[in-house]
Amino acid sequence: MSINTTVGISGMHCGHCVSSVTEELQELDGVQDVTVELNKDGISVATITSASKLDPEEISEAIAEAGYTVAGGA
């Protein structure tokens, strides 16, 4: 069974931002797939598919490692 987690991300504005966040999230244990959508409204969205529920703190830390912040909590 796969679990999808959706997270808002603020501060992203280009393809490099998408790549950076995607790479950091893919390094989390149990992650199967990551899709990051760049939105024009300033809040982008990452959908993370994993084998088990991910720790919201780990998600926030991974996004911070890429240089961005979670919008509205993970």
Predicted model as a PDB file, atoms N, CA, C, CB and O in Angstrom, pLDDT in the B-factor column:
MODEL        1                                                                  
ATOM      1  N   MET A   1       0.841  -1.184   0.000  1.00 85.00           N  
ATOM      2  CA  MET A   1       0.000   0.000   0.000  1.00 85.00           C  
ATOM      3  C   MET A   1       0.886   1.247   0.000  1.00 85.00           C  
ATOM      4  CB  MET A   1      -0.957  -0.002   1.223  1.00 85.00           C  
ATOM      5  O   MET A   1       1.864   1.334   0.742  1.00 85.00           O  
ATOM      6  N   SER A   2       0.523   2.195  -0.839  1.00 93.00           N  
ATOM      7  CA  SER A   2       1.264   3.450  -0.914  1.00 93.00           C  
ATOM      8  C   SER A   2       0.472   4.560  -0.242  1.00 93.00           C  
ATOM      9  CB  SER A   2       1.574   3.819  -2.379  1.00 93.00           C  
ATOM     10  O   SER A   2      -0.759   4.567  -0.264  1.00 93.00           O  
ATOM     11  N   ILE A   3       1.193   5.492   0.351  1.00 96.00           N  
ATOM     12  CA  ILE A   3       0.576   6.642   1.011  1.00 96.00           C  
ATOM     13  C   ILE A   3       1.059   7.907   0.314  1.00 96.00           C  
ATOM     14  CB  ILE A   3       0.917   6.676   2.540  1.00 96.00           C  
ATOM     15  O   ILE A   3       2.261   8.103   0.138  1.00 96.00           O  
ATOM     16  N   ASN A   4       0.111   8.774  -0.088  1.00 96.00           N  
ATOM     17  CA  ASN A   4       0.465  10.060  -0.685  1.00 96.00           C  
ATOM     18  C   ASN A   4       0.397  11.153   0.366  1.00 96.00           C  
ATOM     19  CB  ASN A   4      -0.465  10.392  -1.869  1.00 96.00           C  
ATOM     20  O   ASN A   4      -0.576  11.253   1.112  1.00 96.00           O  
ATOM     21  N   THR A   5       1.433  11.968   0.418  1.00 95.00           N  
ATOM     22  CA  THR A   5       1.489  13.123   1.310  1.00 95.00           C  
ATOM     23  C   THR A   5       1.672  14.359   0.447  1.00 95.00           C  
ATOM     24  CB  THR A   5       2.646  12.988   2.367  1.00 95.00           C  
ATOM     25  O   THR A   5       2.577  14.408  -0.386  1.00 95.00           O  
ATOM     26  N   THR A   6       0.822  15.357   0.638  1.00 95.00           N  
ATOM     27  CA  THR A   6       0.895  16.596  -0.134  1.00 95.00           C  
ATOM     28  C   THR A   6       1.356  17.724   0.781  1.00 95.00           C  
ATOM     29  CB  THR A   6      -0.481  16.937  -0.783  1.00 95.00           C  
ATOM     30  O   THR A   6       0.836  17.908   1.881  1.00 95.00           O  
ATOM     31  N   VAL A   7       2.351  18.477   0.297  1.00 96.00           N  
ATOM     32  CA  VAL A   7       2.959  19.537   1.095  1.00 96.00           C  
ATOM     33  C   VAL A   7       3.058  20.810   0.264  1.00 96.00           C  
ATOM     34  CB  VAL A   7       4.357  19.110   1.609  1.00 96.00           C  
ATOM     35  O   VAL A   7       3.505  20.768  -0.883  1.00 96.00           O  
ATOM     36  N   GLY A   8       2.644  21.943   0.834  1.00 96.00           N  
ATOM     37  CA  GLY A   8       2.828  23.235   0.188  1.00 96.00           C  
ATOM     38  C   GLY A   8       4.243  23.743   0.455  1.00 96.00           C  
ATOM     39  O   GLY A   8       4.779  23.561   1.548  1.00 96.00           O  
ATOM     40  N   ILE A   9       4.832  24.370  -0.536  1.00 97.00           N  
ATOM     41  CA  ILE A   9       6.204  24.884  -0.414  1.00 97.00           C  
ATOM     42  C   ILE A   9       6.226  26.326  -0.897  1.00 97.00           C  
ATOM     43  CB  ILE A   9       7.218  24.008  -1.230  1.00 97.00           C  
ATOM     44  O   ILE A   9       5.733  26.628  -1.984  1.00 97.00           O  
ATOM     45  N   SER A  10       6.792  27.210  -0.098  1.00 94.00           N  
ATOM     46  CA  SER A  10       6.887  28.610  -0.522  1.00 94.00           C  
ATOM     47  C   SER A  10       8.318  28.947  -0.921  1.00 94.00           C  
ATOM     48  CB  SER A  10       6.410  29.554   0.602  1.00 94.00           C  
ATOM     49  O   SER A  10       9.281  28.355  -0.435  1.00 94.00           O  
ATOM     50  N   GLY A  11       8.422  29.919  -1.821  1.00 92.00           N  
ATOM     51  CA  GLY A  11       9.722  30.419  -2.230  1.00 92.00           C  
ATOM     52  C   GLY A  11      10.278  29.832  -3.511  1.00 92.00           C  
ATOM     53  O   GLY A  11      11.361  30.225  -3.946  1.00 92.00           O  
ATOM     54  N   MET A  12       9.561  28.895  -4.130  1.00 93.00           N  
ATOM     55  CA  MET A  12      10.070  28.287  -5.362  1.00 93.00           C  
ATOM     56  C   MET A  12       9.635  29.128  -6.569  1.00 93.00           C  
ATOM     57  CB  MET A  12       9.562  26.816  -5.504  1.00 93.00           C  
ATOM     58  O   MET A  12       8.533  29.676  -6.587  1.00 93.00           O  
ATOM     59  N   HIS A  13      10.529  29.225  -7.593  1.00 91.00           N  
ATOM     60  CA  HIS A  13      10.151  30.005  -8.765  1.00 91.00           C  
ATOM     61  C   HIS A  13      10.733  29.520 -10.085  1.00 91.00           C  
ATOM     62  CB  HIS A  13      10.554  31.399  -8.560  1.00 91.00           C  
ATOM     63  O   HIS A  13      10.549  30.181 -11.107  1.00 91.00           O  
ATOM     64  N   CYS A  14      11.437  28.371 -10.097  1.00 93.00           N  
ATOM     65  CA  CYS A  14      12.026  27.925 -11.367  1.00 93.00           C  
ATOM     66  C   CYS A  14      12.253  26.410 -11.362  1.00 93.00           C  
ATOM     67  CB  CYS A  14      13.360  28.660 -11.632  1.00 93.00           C  
ATOM     68  O   CYS A  14      12.023  25.733 -10.360  1.00 93.00           O  
ATOM     69  N   GLY A  15      12.696  25.916 -12.470  1.00 94.00           N  
ATOM     70  CA  GLY A  15      12.949  24.491 -12.610  1.00 94.00           C  
ATOM     71  C   GLY A  15      14.050  23.991 -11.690  1.00 94.00           C  
ATOM     72  O   GLY A  15      14.012  22.851 -11.227  1.00 94.00           O  
ATOM     73  N   HIS A  16      15.028  24.844 -11.429  1.00 95.00           N  
ATOM     74  CA  HIS A  16      16.097  24.459 -10.503  1.00 95.00           C  
ATOM     75  C   HIS A  16      15.534  24.233  -9.103  1.00 95.00           C  
ATOM     76  CB  HIS A  16      17.202  25.538 -10.466  1.00 95.00           C  
ATOM     77  O   HIS A  16      15.951  23.312  -8.402  1.00 95.00           O  
ATOM     78  N   CYS A  17      14.589  25.072  -8.702  1.00 95.00           N  
ATOM     79  CA  CYS A  17      13.930  24.912  -7.394  1.00 95.00           C  
ATOM     80  C   CYS A  17      13.240  23.551  -7.334  1.00 95.00           C  
ATOM     81  CB  CYS A  17      12.897  26.060  -7.141  1.00 95.00           C  
ATOM     82  O   CYS A  17      13.359  22.831  -6.342  1.00 95.00           O  
ATOM     83  N   VAL A  18      12.525  23.206  -8.391  1.00 96.00           N  
ATOM     84  CA  VAL A  18      11.813  21.929  -8.452  1.00 96.00           C  
ATOM     85  C   VAL A  18      12.801  20.775  -8.319  1.00 96.00           C  
ATOM     86  CB  VAL A  18      11.014  21.807  -9.774  1.00 96.00           C  
ATOM     87  O   VAL A  18      12.560  19.834  -7.562  1.00 96.00           O  
ATOM     88  N   SER A  19      13.912  20.842  -9.051  1.00 97.00           N  
ATOM     89  CA  SER A  19      14.921  19.781  -8.998  1.00 97.00           C  
ATOM     90  C   SER A  19      15.523  19.640  -7.604  1.00 97.00           C  
ATOM     91  CB  SER A  19      16.025  20.056 -10.011  1.00 97.00           C  
ATOM     92  O   SER A  19      15.701  18.529  -7.105  1.00 97.00           O  
ATOM     93  N   SER A  20      15.831  20.768  -6.984  1.00 97.00           N  
ATOM     94  CA  SER A  20      16.448  20.731  -5.650  1.00 97.00           C  
ATOM     95  C   SER A  20      15.523  20.084  -4.626  1.00 97.00           C  
ATOM     96  CB  SER A  20      16.817  22.147  -5.193  1.00 97.00           C  
ATOM     97  O   SER A  20      15.943  19.220  -3.856  1.00 97.00           O  
ATOM     98  N   VAL A  21      14.267  20.506  -4.621  1.00 97.00           N  
ATOM     99  CA  VAL A  21      13.304  19.945  -3.659  1.00 97.00           C  
ATOM    100  C   VAL A  21      13.058  18.469  -3.953  1.00 97.00           C  
ATOM    101  CB  VAL A  21      11.967  20.728  -3.702  1.00 97.00           C  
ATOM    102  O   VAL A  21      13.011  17.650  -3.035  1.00 97.00           O  
ATOM    103  N   THR A  22      12.901  18.132  -5.222  1.00 98.00           N  
ATOM    104  CA  THR A  22      12.657  16.733  -5.592  1.00 98.00           C  
ATOM    105  C   THR A  22      13.795  15.840  -5.116  1.00 98.00           C  
ATOM    106  CB  THR A  22      12.484  16.599  -7.116  1.00 98.00           C  
ATOM    107  O   THR A  22      13.554  14.779  -4.539  1.00 98.00           O  
ATOM    108  N   GLU A  23      15.030  16.262  -5.353  1.00 98.00           N  
ATOM    109  CA  GLU A  23      16.189  15.456  -4.942  1.00 98.00           C  
ATOM    110  C   GLU A  23      16.232  15.264  -3.427  1.00 98.00           C  
ATOM    111  CB  GLU A  23      17.488  16.115  -5.418  1.00 98.00           C  
ATOM    112  O   GLU A  23      16.498  14.160  -2.950  1.00 98.00           O  
ATOM    113  N   GLU A  24      15.975  16.327  -2.671  1.00 97.00           N  
ATOM    114  CA  GLU A  24      16.009  16.206  -1.200  1.00 97.00           C  
ATOM    115  C   GLU A  24      14.909  15.272  -0.697  1.00 97.00           C  
ATOM    116  CB  GLU A  24      15.859  17.595  -0.540  1.00 97.00           C  
ATOM    117  O   GLU A  24      15.148  14.454   0.192  1.00 97.00           O  
ATOM    118  N   LEU A  25      13.712  15.390  -1.258  1.00 98.00           N  
ATOM    119  CA  LEU A  25      12.611  14.537  -0.811  1.00 98.00           C  
ATOM    120  C   LEU A  25      12.824  13.078  -1.196  1.00 98.00           C  
ATOM    121  CB  LEU A  25      11.298  15.033  -1.391  1.00 98.00           C  
ATOM    122  O   LEU A  25      12.423  12.178  -0.458  1.00 98.00           O  
ATOM    123  N   GLN A  26      13.447  12.839  -2.339  1.00 97.00           N  
ATOM    124  CA  GLN A  26      13.704  11.462  -2.775  1.00 97.00           C  
ATOM    125  C   GLN A  26      14.696  10.743  -1.863  1.00 97.00           C  
ATOM    126  CB  GLN A  26      14.229  11.458  -4.202  1.00 97.00           C  
ATOM    127  O   GLN A  26      14.752   9.513  -1.852  1.00 97.00           O  
ATOM    128  N   GLU A  27      15.467  11.498  -1.107  1.00 97.00           N  
ATOM    129  CA  GLU A  27      16.446  10.878  -0.207  1.00 97.00           C  
ATOM    130  C   GLU A  27      15.839  10.389   1.106  1.00 97.00           C  
ATOM    131  CB  GLU A  27      17.547  11.857   0.093  1.00 97.00           C  
ATOM    132  O   GLU A  27      16.507   9.689   1.867  1.00 97.00           O  
ATOM    133  N   LEU A  28      14.579  10.749   1.382  1.00 97.00           N  
ATOM    134  CA  LEU A  28      13.931  10.294   2.615  1.00 97.00           C  
ATOM    135  C   LEU A  28      13.667   8.793   2.547  1.00 97.00           C  
ATOM    136  CB  LEU A  28      12.609  11.062   2.855  1.00 97.00           C  
ATOM    137  O   LEU A  28      13.326   8.260   1.491  1.00 97.00           O  
ATOM    138  N   ASP A  29      13.827   8.123   3.676  1.00 95.00           N  
ATOM    139  CA  ASP A  29      13.584   6.680   3.745  1.00 95.00           C  
ATOM    140  C   ASP A  29      12.135   6.356   3.393  1.00 95.00           C  
ATOM    141  CB  ASP A  29      13.920   6.143   5.148  1.00 95.00           C  
ATOM    142  O   ASP A  29      11.208   6.988   3.899  1.00 95.00           O  
ATOM    143  N   GLY A  30      11.952   5.374   2.527  1.00 94.00           N  
ATOM    144  CA  GLY A  30      10.620   4.884   2.192  1.00 94.00           C  
ATOM    145  C   GLY A  30       9.945   5.597   1.046  1.00 94.00           C  
ATOM    146  O   GLY A  30       8.857   5.198   0.630  1.00 94.00           O  
ATOM    147  N   VAL A  31      10.569   6.655   0.518  1.00 97.00           N  
ATOM    148  CA  VAL A  31       9.952   7.411  -0.575  1.00 97.00           C  
ATOM    149  C   VAL A  31      10.038   6.607  -1.870  1.00 97.00           C  
ATOM    150  CB  VAL A  31      10.636   8.796  -0.747  1.00 97.00           C  
ATOM    151  O   VAL A  31      11.099   6.106  -2.245  1.00 97.00           O  
ATOM    152  N   GLN A  32       8.886   6.498  -2.543  1.00 97.00           N  
ATOM    153  CA  GLN A  32       8.825   5.779  -3.812  1.00 97.00           C  
ATOM    154  C   GLN A  32       8.812   6.727  -5.003  1.00 97.00           C  
ATOM    155  CB  GLN A  32       7.596   4.892  -3.850  1.00 97.00           C  
ATOM    156  O   GLN A  32       9.394   6.436  -6.048  1.00 97.00           O  
ATOM    157  N   ASP A  33       8.134   7.882  -4.833  1.00 97.00           N  
ATOM    158  CA  ASP A  33       8.020   8.827  -5.948  1.00 97.00           C  
ATOM    159  C   ASP A  33       7.763  10.238  -5.401  1.00 97.00           C  
ATOM    160  CB  ASP A  33       6.876   8.397  -6.924  1.00 97.00           C  
ATOM    161  O   ASP A  33       7.134  10.405  -4.355  1.00 97.00           O  
ATOM    162  N   VAL A  34       8.253  11.235  -6.117  1.00 98.00           N  
ATOM    163  CA  VAL A  34       8.038  12.631  -5.725  1.00 98.00           C  
ATOM    164  C   VAL A  34       7.632  13.409  -6.972  1.00 98.00           C  
ATOM    165  CB  VAL A  34       9.327  13.252  -5.062  1.00 98.00           C  
ATOM    166  O   VAL A  34       8.284  13.323  -8.013  1.00 98.00           O  
ATOM    167  N   THR A  35       6.541  14.171  -6.850  1.00 97.00           N  
ATOM    168  CA  THR A  35       6.116  15.074  -7.914  1.00 97.00           C  
ATOM    169  C   THR A  35       6.021  16.473  -7.326  1.00 97.00           C  
ATOM    170  CB  THR A  35       4.750  14.625  -8.540  1.00 97.00           C  
ATOM    171  O   THR A  35       5.305  16.691  -6.348  1.00 97.00           O  
ATOM    172  N   VAL A  36       6.740  17.423  -7.920  1.00 97.00           N  
ATOM    173  CA  VAL A  36       6.708  18.808  -7.440  1.00 97.00           C  
ATOM    174  C   VAL A  36       6.134  19.673  -8.558  1.00 97.00           C  
ATOM    175  CB  VAL A  36       8.144  19.309  -7.012  1.00 97.00           C  
ATOM    176  O   VAL A  36       6.649  19.698  -9.676  1.00 97.00           O  
ATOM    177  N   GLU A  37       5.058  20.378  -8.229  1.00 95.00           N  
ATOM    178  CA  GLU A  37       4.414  21.268  -9.193  1.00 95.00           C  
ATOM    179  C   GLU A  37       4.739  22.709  -8.829  1.00 95.00           C  
ATOM    180  CB  GLU A  37       2.875  21.042  -9.227  1.00 95.00           C  
ATOM    181  O   GLU A  37       4.532  23.139  -7.695  1.00 95.00           O  
ATOM    182  N   LEU A  38       5.249  23.446  -9.805  1.00 93.00           N  
ATOM    183  CA  LEU A  38       5.594  24.854  -9.608  1.00 93.00           C  
ATOM    184  C   LEU A  38       4.374  25.706  -9.947  1.00 93.00           C  
ATOM    185  CB  LEU A  38       6.825  25.265 -10.484  1.00 93.00           C  
ATOM    186  O   LEU A  38       3.919  25.717 -11.090  1.00 93.00           O  
ATOM    187  N   ASN A  39       3.847  26.417  -8.957  1.00 89.00           N  
ATOM    188  CA  ASN A  39       2.657  27.243  -9.164  1.00 89.00           C  
ATOM    189  C   ASN A  39       3.025  28.712  -9.248  1.00 89.00           C  
ATOM    190  CB  ASN A  39       1.646  27.021  -8.041  1.00 89.00           C  
ATOM    191  O   ASN A  39       3.979  29.168  -8.619  1.00 89.00           O  
ATOM    192  N   LYS A  40       2.261  29.433 -10.025  1.00 81.00           N  
ATOM    193  CA  LYS A  40       2.520  30.865 -10.209  1.00 81.00           C  
ATOM    194  C   LYS A  40       2.081  31.698  -9.012  1.00 81.00           C  
ATOM    195  CB  LYS A  40       1.818  31.362 -11.454  1.00 81.00           C  
ATOM    196  O   LYS A  40       2.494  32.850  -8.875  1.00 81.00           O  
ATOM    197  N   ASP A  41       1.244  31.127  -8.142  1.00 81.00           N  
ATOM    198  CA  ASP A  41       0.732  31.897  -7.001  1.00 81.00           C  
ATOM    199  C   ASP A  41       1.704  31.975  -5.835  1.00 81.00           C  
ATOM    200  CB  ASP A  41      -0.555  31.298  -6.525  1.00 81.00           C  
ATOM    201  O   ASP A  41       1.384  32.566  -4.803  1.00 81.00           O  
ATOM    202  N   GLY A  42       2.891  31.384  -5.986  1.00 83.00           N  
ATOM    203  CA  GLY A  42       3.911  31.466  -4.946  1.00 83.00           C  
ATOM    204  C   GLY A  42       3.943  30.299  -4.003  1.00 83.00           C  
ATOM    205  O   GLY A  42       4.900  30.154  -3.244  1.00 83.00           O  
ATOM    206  N   ILE A  43       2.920  29.451  -4.023  1.00 92.00           N  
ATOM    207  CA  ILE A  43       2.912  28.257  -3.194  1.00 92.00           C  
ATOM    208  C   ILE A  43       2.929  27.043  -4.115  1.00 92.00           C  
ATOM    209  CB  ILE A  43       1.671  28.231  -2.243  1.00 92.00           C  
ATOM    210  O   ILE A  43       1.926  26.738  -4.759  1.00 92.00           O  
ATOM    211  N   SER A  44       4.039  26.365  -4.178  1.00 95.00           N  
ATOM    212  CA  SER A  44       4.153  25.160  -4.982  1.00 95.00           C  
ATOM    213  C   SER A  44       3.700  23.965  -4.161  1.00 95.00           C  
ATOM    214  CB  SER A  44       5.600  24.965  -5.484  1.00 95.00           C  
ATOM    215  O   SER A  44       3.528  24.074  -2.947  1.00 95.00           O  
ATOM    216  N   VAL A  45       3.505  22.821  -4.815  1.00 95.00           N  
ATOM    217  CA  VAL A  45       2.991  21.642  -4.131  1.00 95.00           C  
ATOM    218  C   VAL A  45       3.872  20.446  -4.453  1.00 95.00           C  
ATOM    219  CB  VAL A  45       1.525  21.364  -4.533  1.00 95.00           C  
ATOM    220  O   VAL A  45       4.213  20.201  -5.610  1.00 95.00           O  
ATOM    221  N   ALA A  46       4.235  19.703  -3.411  1.00 96.00           N  
ATOM    222  CA  ALA A  46       4.960  18.446  -3.594  1.00 96.00           C  
ATOM    223  C   ALA A  46       4.061  17.305  -3.156  1.00 96.00           C  
ATOM    224  CB  ALA A  46       6.300  18.437  -2.793  1.00 96.00           C  
ATOM    225  O   ALA A  46       3.481  17.346  -2.071  1.00 96.00           O  
ATOM    226  N   THR A  47       3.946  16.295  -3.993  1.00 96.00           N  
ATOM    227  CA  THR A  47       3.221  15.080  -3.636  1.00 96.00           C  
ATOM    228  C   THR A  47       4.248  13.965  -3.522  1.00 96.00           C  
ATOM    229  CB  THR A  47       2.103  14.732  -4.692  1.00 96.00           C  
ATOM    230  O   THR A  47       4.970  13.663  -4.472  1.00 96.00           O  
ATOM    231  N   ILE A  48       4.295  13.365  -2.349  1.00 97.00           N  
ATOM    232  CA  ILE A  48       5.291  12.345  -2.044  1.00 97.00           C  
ATOM    233  C   ILE A  48       4.566  11.019  -1.843  1.00 97.00           C  
ATOM    234  CB  ILE A  48       6.131  12.727  -0.779  1.00 97.00           C  
ATOM    235  O   ILE A  48       3.661  10.916  -1.016  1.00 97.00           O  
ATOM    236  N   THR A  49       4.967  10.018  -2.599  1.00 97.00           N  
ATOM    237  CA  THR A  49       4.397   8.683  -2.443  1.00 97.00           C  
ATOM    238  C   THR A  49       5.418   7.836  -1.702  1.00 97.00           C  
ATOM    239  CB  THR A  49       4.022   8.044  -3.831  1.00 97.00           C  
ATOM    240  O   THR A  49       6.585   7.752  -2.084  1.00 97.00           O  
ATOM    241  N   SER A  50       4.944   7.209  -0.629  1.00 96.00           N  
ATOM    242  CA  SER A  50       5.858   6.414   0.194  1.00 96.00           C  
ATOM    243  C   SER A  50       5.204   5.094   0.590  1.00 96.00           C  
ATOM    244  CB  SER A  50       6.280   7.201   1.454  1.00 96.00           C  
ATOM    245  O   SER A  50       3.992   4.914   0.465  1.00 96.00           O  
ATOM    246  N   ALA A  51       6.033   4.188   1.065  1.00 92.00           N  
ATOM    247  CA  ALA A  51       5.540   2.880   1.502  1.00 92.00           C  
ATOM    248  C   ALA A  51       4.864   2.978   2.858  1.00 92.00           C  
ATOM    249  CB  ALA A  51       6.683   1.867   1.561  1.00 92.00           C  
ATOM    250  O   ALA A  51       4.026   2.141   3.195  1.00 92.00           O  
ATOM    251  N   SER A  52       5.220   3.996   3.644  1.00 91.00           N  
ATOM    252  CA  SER A  52       4.613   4.197   4.957  1.00 91.00           C  
ATOM    253  C   SER A  52       4.489   5.695   5.214  1.00 91.00           C  
ATOM    254  CB  SER A  52       5.450   3.506   6.080  1.00 91.00           C  
ATOM    255  O   SER A  52       5.018   6.505   4.454  1.00 91.00           O  
ATOM    256  N   LYS A  53       3.794   6.057   6.280  1.00 91.00           N  
ATOM    257  CA  LYS A  53       3.605   7.473   6.598  1.00 91.00           C  
ATOM    258  C   LYS A  53       4.945   8.113   6.938  1.00 91.00           C  
ATOM    259  CB  LYS A  53       2.612   7.646   7.770  1.00 91.00           C  
ATOM    260  O   LYS A  53       5.728   7.581   7.725  1.00 91.00           O  
ATOM    261  N   LEU A  54       5.186   9.260   6.328  1.00 93.00           N  
ATOM    262  CA  LEU A  54       6.439   9.974   6.567  1.00 93.00           C  
ATOM    263  C   LEU A  54       6.298  10.913   7.745  1.00 93.00           C  
ATOM    264  CB  LEU A  54       6.868  10.752   5.320  1.00 93.00           C  
ATOM    265  O   LEU A  54       5.207  11.410   8.026  1.00 93.00           O  
ATOM    266  N   ASP A  55       7.392  11.154   8.429  1.00 95.00           N  
ATOM    267  CA  ASP A  55       7.429  12.088   9.549  1.00 95.00           C  
ATOM    268  C   ASP A  55       7.383  13.520   8.990  1.00 95.00           C  
ATOM    269  CB  ASP A  55       8.714  11.862  10.433  1.00 95.00           C  
ATOM    270  O   ASP A  55       8.261  13.900   8.215  1.00 95.00           O  
ATOM    271  N   PRO A  56       6.377  14.315   9.370  1.00 94.00           N  
ATOM    272  CA  PRO A  56       6.281  15.693   8.859  1.00 94.00           C  
ATOM    273  C   PRO A  56       7.540  16.518   9.129  1.00 94.00           C  
ATOM    274  CB  PRO A  56       5.083  16.389   9.479  1.00 94.00           C  
ATOM    275  O   PRO A  56       7.910  17.378   8.329  1.00 94.00           O  
ATOM    276  N   GLU A  57       8.193  16.250  10.262  1.00 95.00           N  
ATOM    277  CA  GLU A  57       9.422  16.979  10.574  1.00 95.00           C  
ATOM    278  C   GLU A  57      10.529  16.647   9.568  1.00 95.00           C  
ATOM    279  CB  GLU A  57       9.889  16.651  12.002  1.00 95.00           C  
ATOM    280  O   GLU A  57      11.290  17.528   9.167  1.00 95.00           O  
ATOM    281  N   GLU A  58      10.617  15.379   9.164  1.00 96.00           N  
ATOM    282  CA  GLU A  58      11.622  14.981   8.168  1.00 96.00           C  
ATOM    283  C   GLU A  58      11.351  15.665   6.832  1.00 96.00           C  
ATOM    284  CB  GLU A  58      11.632  13.446   7.986  1.00 96.00           C  
ATOM    285  O   GLU A  58      12.277  16.098   6.147  1.00 96.00           O  
ATOM    286  N   ILE A  59      10.073  15.758   6.469  1.00 97.00           N  
ATOM    287  CA  ILE A  59       9.708  16.415   5.212  1.00 97.00           C  
ATOM    288  C   ILE A  59      10.116  17.890   5.267  1.00 97.00           C  
ATOM    289  CB  ILE A  59       8.178  16.278   4.939  1.00 97.00           C  
ATOM    290  O   ILE A  59      10.710  18.415   4.326  1.00 97.00           O  
ATOM    291  N   SER A  60       9.788  18.547   6.380  1.00 96.00           N  
ATOM    292  CA  SER A  60      10.136  19.967   6.540  1.00 96.00           C  
ATOM    293  C   SER A  60      11.643  20.176   6.476  1.00 96.00           C  
ATOM    294  CB  SER A  60       9.592  20.509   7.869  1.00 96.00           C  
ATOM    295  O   SER A  60      12.121  21.126   5.857  1.00 96.00           O  
ATOM    296  N   GLU A  61      12.387  19.282   7.119  1.00 97.00           N  
ATOM    297  CA  GLU A  61      13.844  19.397   7.111  1.00 97.00           C  
ATOM    298  C   GLU A  61      14.417  19.207   5.701  1.00 97.00           C  
ATOM    299  CB  GLU A  61      14.457  18.371   8.069  1.00 97.00           C  
ATOM    300  O   GLU A  61      15.348  19.908   5.305  1.00 97.00           O  
ATOM    301  N   ALA A  62      13.859  18.260   4.954  1.00 97.00           N  
ATOM    302  CA  ALA A  62      14.341  18.020   3.586  1.00 97.00           C  
ATOM    303  C   ALA A  62      14.087  19.242   2.706  1.00 97.00           C  
ATOM    304  CB  ALA A  62      13.654  16.774   2.978  1.00 97.00           C  
ATOM    305  O   ALA A  62      14.935  19.626   1.901  1.00 97.00           O  
ATOM    306  N   ILE A  63      12.915  19.845   2.869  1.00 97.00           N  
ATOM    307  CA  ILE A  63      12.585  21.036   2.088  1.00 97.00           C  
ATOM    308  C   ILE A  63      13.492  22.203   2.491  1.00 97.00           C  
ATOM    309  CB  ILE A  63      11.097  21.418   2.278  1.00 97.00           C  
ATOM    310  O   ILE A  63      13.921  22.982   1.641  1.00 97.00           O  
ATOM    311  N   ALA A  64      13.777  22.317   3.773  1.00 97.00           N  
ATOM    312  CA  ALA A  64      14.691  23.365   4.253  1.00 97.00           C  
ATOM    313  C   ALA A  64      16.104  23.137   3.709  1.00 97.00           C  
ATOM    314  CB  ALA A  64      14.713  23.400   5.804  1.00 97.00           C  
ATOM    315  O   ALA A  64      16.802  24.094   3.376  1.00 97.00           O  
ATOM    316  N   GLU A  65      16.525  21.880   3.621  1.00 97.00           N  
ATOM    317  CA  GLU A  65      17.848  21.563   3.059  1.00 97.00           C  
ATOM    318  C   GLU A  65      17.963  22.068   1.622  1.00 97.00           C  
ATOM    319  CB  GLU A  65      18.107  20.040   3.106  1.00 97.00           C  
ATOM    320  O   GLU A  65      19.041  22.463   1.176  1.00 97.00           O  
ATOM    321  N   ALA A  66      16.840  22.050   0.905  1.00 96.00           N  
ATOM    322  CA  ALA A  66      16.830  22.535  -0.475  1.00 96.00           C  
ATOM    323  C   ALA A  66      16.773  24.055  -0.529  1.00 96.00           C  
ATOM    324  CB  ALA A  66      15.649  21.943  -1.236  1.00 96.00           C  
ATOM    325  O   ALA A  66      16.965  24.647  -1.592  1.00 96.00           O  
ATOM    326  N   GLY A  67      16.507  24.700   0.627  1.00 96.00           N  
ATOM    327  CA  GLY A  67      16.496  26.154   0.674  1.00 96.00           C  
ATOM    328  C   GLY A  67      15.115  26.786   0.672  1.00 96.00           C  
ATOM    329  O   GLY A  67      14.981  27.979   0.401  1.00 96.00           O  
ATOM    330  N   TYR A  68      14.070  25.990   0.975  1.00 95.00           N  
ATOM    331  CA  TYR A  68      12.701  26.501   0.921  1.00 95.00           C  
ATOM    332  C   TYR A  68      11.974  26.178   2.227  1.00 95.00           C  
ATOM    333  CB  TYR A  68      11.938  25.901  -0.291  1.00 95.00           C  
ATOM    334  O   TYR A  68      12.522  25.509   3.103  1.00 95.00           O  
ATOM    335  N   THR A  69      10.742  26.658   2.346  1.00 95.00           N  
ATOM    336  CA  THR A  69       9.981  26.417   3.567  1.00 95.00           C  
ATOM    337  C   THR A  69       8.631  25.780   3.250  1.00 95.00           C  
ATOM    338  CB  THR A  69       9.781  27.726   4.340  1.00 95.00           C  
ATOM    339  O   THR A  69       8.065  25.967   2.173  1.00 95.00           O  
ATOM    340  N   VAL A  70       8.139  25.027   4.221  1.00 95.00           N  
ATOM    341  CA  VAL A  70       6.815  24.428   4.089  1.00 95.00           C  
ATOM    342  C   VAL A  70       5.773  25.517   4.308  1.00 95.00           C  
ATOM    343  CB  VAL A  70       6.619  23.251   5.100  1.00 95.00           C  
ATOM    344  O   VAL A  70       5.874  26.312   5.242  1.00 95.00           O  
ATOM    345  N   ALA A  71       4.782  25.541   3.443  1.00 92.00           N  
ATOM    346  CA  ALA A  71       3.687  26.505   3.558  1.00 92.00           C  
ATOM    347  C   ALA A  71       2.481  25.789   4.149  1.00 92.00           C  
ATOM    348  CB  ALA A  71       3.338  27.143   2.171  1.00 92.00           C  
ATOM    349  O   ALA A  71       1.898  24.916   3.505  1.00 92.00           O  
ATOM    350  N   GLY A  72       2.111  26.148   5.346  1.00 71.00           N  
ATOM    351  CA  GLY A  72       0.925  25.572   5.957  1.00 71.00           C  
ATOM    352  C   GLY A  72       1.164  24.259   6.664  1.00 71.00           C  
ATOM    353  O   GLY A  72       0.195  23.591   7.026  1.00 71.00           O  
ATOM    354  N   GLY A  73       2.384  23.859   6.877  1.00 51.00           N  
ATOM    355  CA  GLY A  73       2.683  22.628   7.615  1.00 51.00           C  
ATOM    356  C   GLY A  73       2.698  21.414   6.728  1.00 51.00           C  
ATOM    357  O   GLY A  73       2.057  21.386   5.677  1.00 51.00           O  
ATOM    358  N   ALA A  74       3.453  20.385   7.167  1.00 48.00           N  
ATOM    359  CA  ALA A  74       3.586  19.147   6.385  1.00 48.00           C  
ATOM    360  C   ALA A  74       2.605  18.117   6.878  1.00 48.00           C  
ATOM    361  CB  ALA A  74       5.017  18.591   6.462  1.00 48.00           C  
ATOM    362  O   ALA A  74       2.558  17.006   6.350  1.00 48.00           O  
TER     363      ALA A  74                                                      
ENDMDL                                                                          
END                                                                             
